[in-house]
Amino acid sequence: MTKNNAPVVMISSYPPRLCGIATFCEEAREFIQKRHPERDVLVISHTDGEGEGVFPLIDMNKREWWKSVSKKIEELKPYVVHIQHEYGLYDHRDSYGRSDGNRGFLTLLDAINEWPIVVEPHTVHGRLTEFETQFIHDLCVRVDIVMVKCHYQKWRLEWTFPGYNWEVPHNIMIIPHGARPDKHWPPSEIQTLRKEIGLDKKSYISDHLVGLTGWIQSNKRWDILTSMWEDIVSEIREETGQEWDLLAAGTIRDPAHQKDYDKYKTDVELLEKKGLAHYYEFIPRGDIYYKVMAVCDFIVLPSVDETQSGTLARIIALNKPYITTAPMEGLTSQTLESEGGLLFTTKEMLRKKVVRMACDEKLRFQLGSNLRQYLDKTVSWEVVAEQYDESYEMARNAKLTGKKIEIPQEF
């Protein structure tokens, strides 16, 4: 905090909290700072946030938590306020357990309205609930720019809002989920990575691996693949003569998912006893997350509920071909855009796609090449940081001139 230029101030959860938004904010901050060495990029976080330039002020036990944040914004006099939003992050509950419905968050926006504000809502469903629709509407009328991750989210809002006789907002900008451009290991280093995560001590583990990686939770349906894995490896062996194994890696984050965590882990351990899989327990964040994926030939991401995926961002960063669920919000959208993965909507489709991916090396190479192009041109954090800049300029200009932002509709 030594630079004279006004700082970019981010508001978000932040590490060491084990939270996808916290990790997202940490990575986004790194690349915004890299692009702007002339100004500080500071963070106002929840009370468990830590680090240089981090102000842990958001105490969700207090109904008026937003007052300390507003006061700090006033003190910092920011170049722009860049907010990460997810409903759970700003949900105050009273002594009876009643939610304030993110009213405190909207009050904060009103309180800091004199500053340029851009907001990234991380949960924007294709089919919004009434509460979500009202919230997105209230958000759009309060801030300068709302940044959604995928095109479908914008054109769905342009369809949904007229149904409520509301004006379609013209301040919605599409900026994709960033992915790191600096996580690549040449084939010559893969054996070193396998050794680092202990695969060299598993004599039965073959050279070819299919990955199931990330936080283990109920919506990540590992059981769809594990229930078929024995038959799948048999079919691959029959077609190619090659041995393939399953690398299932991750850990639990939310105790509410304990029952499914226990089941998924037990299923993998049963396969491990048959010499067909390996379970690797680790906290999926930081470099080790990338290394676990890097040793796999391809990744399966069987999710039945999520709007965007940090796991998919890492898959793209590594140019790793993958198979995921459809239709499933951002997962499907990014698979169509990147042409880097295969989609399944039934269990039988997943079985066929896994066999196909394992048996066709040229397909894996082509999908990986497509992901490389998608990363370089569309979702690299360096590209995303440039788009953040554009949004900051538009927000600042709107505040200076008092003119509304007019971003064209999708179609």
N, C-alpha and C positions, 0 to 999 in steps of 0.2 A: 504494500500500500504506500508506495513512494512516488507514484507517477502523478503529474499535475493535471492530466486530462481527466474529465469526468468518467467514472467507472461504469462498466456494464454491471448491473446488479441482477443476479439470478435469485429466484425464490423457489425452493424445492426441498424435498428430503435429500439427505446427503450421507455418504459413507462416514463412519463404518456401518450404518444401518444396512441390513441385508435386504435391499429393496431395488427392484428393477429401475424405478424412476431415479433413485439415488445414483445408481451406476450410470444411467443415461446422462444425468446432469454432470457428473464428474467427467465423462468423456466429452460431452458438448463443451464444457468449460475449457478443457484442455485445448481444443481446436479453435475456439473463439479467441482464447488468449494468444495462441500461436499466430493467429491472423492479425491480432491487435496488440503488438508488444508495447505500443505507446500508451495503453490505458490498462488499469486493473480490471479483472473480472472477478467480482466478489459474489459471495453466496449468503443469503439469509436462509437458514435451515431450521428444521425442528431441533429440539433441545439435545438430541443425540448426535447431531452433526459435529464433525471435527475437522481441523486443518487450518492452514494459513489462509487468511482472507475469508474465513467462514464465521458467520455470526449466528450462533445457535439460539434463536429467539422464539421460535414458534412452539408455544406450549399449549397443546390441544386440550389440556385439562381446564384451561381458562376460557370462558365464553367469549371474552373480548381479547383473545390472543392476538388479533390483528392490530391492536393499538401499538404494541411495541414494534411491530414490523413497519407500520406506517411512520412511526417516529424515526426509525433508523433510515428509512428511505429519505425522509426529509433531511436528515443529517448528511447522508452520502451524496445527495444532489446528483442522481445518476444520469448518464448519457441515455440509457434506456433501461427499463425494467423488463426482464425476460423470465416469465413464470412457467414452471412445469406444474400441470394440474392432473390430479387423479382424485376421484371423489373421496376415497378413504384417507387421503393425506390431510384434508381440511375438514373432517367430519367431527364437530364437537358434540359430545353427548352429555346431557345433564345427569344429575344424581339419580334420576329414574331410568337412565339409559335411552332417553329420547334424543334423536338426532336433530341437529339444527338445519339439515338439508343443505349444507355448504353456504348458509346465509352469511356466516362470518367471512368467507372468502369473497363473496360479492361485495360485502361492506368494505373490505380492504381495497377492492378495486375503486370503489367510490372515493375512499379516503386519499388515495394516491393518484387521483385522476389528472392532476396537473402535469404528471410526467409521461413520456411516451411509454406505452405498455404493449408488449406482445405476449400472448399466452399460447402454450402448447398443451391442449387437452389430450391426455393419453388414452382416454376411453371414449370413443365416438363410434357407437354401433351403427351398422347398416339399418337396423330397425330399432329406433330409439324408444325407450319407455316414455310415458308422459312426463315424468320427472326430469329425465335426461333432456328431452326436447325443450322443456321450459328453461332448464339450466343453460343449455347452449344458446338459446335465444337471449337470455339475460346476460350471458357472457359477451355475445357479439355486440350488444348495444353499449356495453361499458368500456370496451378496450379498443385500441387502434387496429391491431391485427390479431386474428385467431389463426393459428397454424395447425392444419390437420396433416396426417402422414400420407394419406392415399386419396387418389382422385375420386373413388366411389363415395368416400365420406362427404365430399363437397357436393357431388351431384345428388346424393340422397337427401342432404339438407335442403337443396334447391327444390326437391320434390316435396319434402315433408312440411316445410314452413308455410307454403300457400294453403295447405290443408287446414291450418289454424287461422287463416286470414292474416298472417303476419308477412311483413315485407321480407323478401329474400335478402339476407345480409350480403354486402359487397366487400367485406373486409376479411374474407376467408382466403388464405394463401396455402398452397400445398408445398410442404417441405418434408421430404421423406425421412424416415428413421435413419440416422447416420450409422455407418459401419467403418471400422478402422481400415486404413489403407496400408498399414505397416505390419501386418501379421502373416508372414509367409515363411515357410521353411522348405528348402529344397529337398528332393527325395533322399539325398545323401545324409540328411540330418534326422530322418524319421526314426531310424534305429535308436538314436540317442534319446529322442523323445519317448519312445516305447520303454526304454530302460528307466527314464526319469519317473514314469508312472508305474513302474514295477512289472511291466508285461514280460520282461526277460526272465522273470522268476516263475512264469507260468508256462511250462514246457509244452502244454497242449495247445496254447494259443497260436493260431495260424497267421500267415502274413496278411491275409485279407480280413478286414473288420468292418462290420456295420455298426454305426453308433446310435445309441439312445442317450442323450446327454441333457443336463440342465437340472433345474429345481424339480424335485419329485413331488407332484401334487395331483389332485384328483382329475383335473382336466387333461393332463398329459397322459394319455391312455397307453402306457407301456404294455399293458396286458394284451392289447390287440395284436401286437407283433410277437410277444413272447409266447402267446398261446399257439402260434403257428410255426415258431422258429425251427423246431425239430424237423418238421416236414419240409420247410423251405431249404434248409442246408442240405437235406438229402436230395432234393430236386436240383439244386445248383451243382452238387457233386456229380450227379448223374449226367448233367449237360456239359460241364466244363472239366470235370476231374479235379477241380480245385476244392480246397478246404476253406470254409468261411466260418468266422465266429462273431458273436454278438458282444460288443463292449457297452455295457449299461453303466452310466456314471453320473453321479450327482448326490444330492442329499435332500432332506426335508427342510423346509423353511417355516411353514405354518403348521402348528400342532393340529389344526382342524383337519389336516389331510393325513393324519397318522395312520388311519385304517388302510387307506389306499397305498401309502408309502410302504407299510408292512407287506401288503399283498404283492405289490410290484417287485419289491426287493426279494421276497421269498420265491417268486416265480423265476427270477433270474438265477438265484442261488441253486434252484433245482436243476436248471439247465447247466449251471457251472459244474455240478456233480457229474453230469454226463459228458463233460469236456466240450460243451458247445457255446459257452458264454463266460464272461467275467464281469463281476460287479466291482466297481471302483468308487469308494465313497470319498467325496471331496466337496468343498464349497465352491460352487460354480461362479466365480468372479476372478478377475485378474488374468495374468498370463496363463495360469494352469488350465483355465477354461478353454483357451485356444489350443493349447497343446494336446489336451484330451481329444478334441475334435480332429486335430491335424493328423493323428495316427490312423484315423478311419478312412476307408475308401469312399464311403458315403454315409449320410445321416438320415435317420427316419425321425420325423417330428409329428407324432400322432396326437394333435390337440383337438379337443372338441369344444373349447370355449376360450377365445382370447381375441382382442382386436388387433394387437401387434405383438411382435416377439423379439426380445433381445437375443434369444437363441438363434433365431433366423438371421439377425444382423451379424452374428459371429460366423454362421455358416457362409454367408455372403462374403464376409471379410476374408475367409480362407479359400474362397472359390470352390467350396466343397459341394458336389452334387447332392441332392436331397429328395426326399419324398415326404409330402405333407397332406393334410386333410383339406377337402373342398366340399361345399363352399365354406370358407372360414375367414371372413374379414380380410385383414392385412396379409395373412399367410397366402391366401389364394391370389389376392391382388398382386403381390410382389412376385409370385411364381409366374403369373401370366406376363408381367412386365419384363422380368429378367430372362425368362425361358431357361432358367437354370435348374429347374426341378420337375418332378412328376407329381401328379395329384391323384388322390384316391378318395372315394366316397363310400365304398363298401369294404368289408374285410377281405373279400375275394380279390378285389382290385388291388389292395395293398399287397397281398401275397404275390400276385402276378407282377406288380411293379418292382418289388424287391428282387424277385428272381431275374427279371429282365435287366435291372440295373447291375446286378452282380455278374450276369453272363455277358454283358456288352461293354467292353472297355472303351470302345470308340464313343458310345453314348455318354459314358461318364466324362470322357475328355471334352466332348462337345458342350455338355451342360456346364462343366467347370469353366470353359472358355467364355461361354455366355455370361456367367457370373462375373468373370474378370472385367468384361466390358461394362456390365451393369454397375459394378463397384466404381470403376474409374470415371464413368460418365454421369452417374446418377446419385449414388448413395454414399460415396466416400465422405467422411466427415469434412474433408477439405472443400468438397463441393457444397455440402450442407452449410458450412460456416459462411461461405460466400452468399448463400441464399438468406441466411440469418441477417447478414449485412444489409441486403436489399430491404428486408422487412423493417430493420431498425431505421433506415433512411426514410421509408414511407411513413413510419409511425412518428418520427420526429417532424417530418414535413407537415403531417396532419395537425400536429400540436401547434406548430409555428403559424400555419396559415388559417387554421380553423376549418379547413375543407375536408369533407368526408373522403375516405379512400374508396376508389371505384375499381375493384378487380373484376375482370369479366367472368361471367358464368362459365361453367365447364362446357356445356353444349349449346 
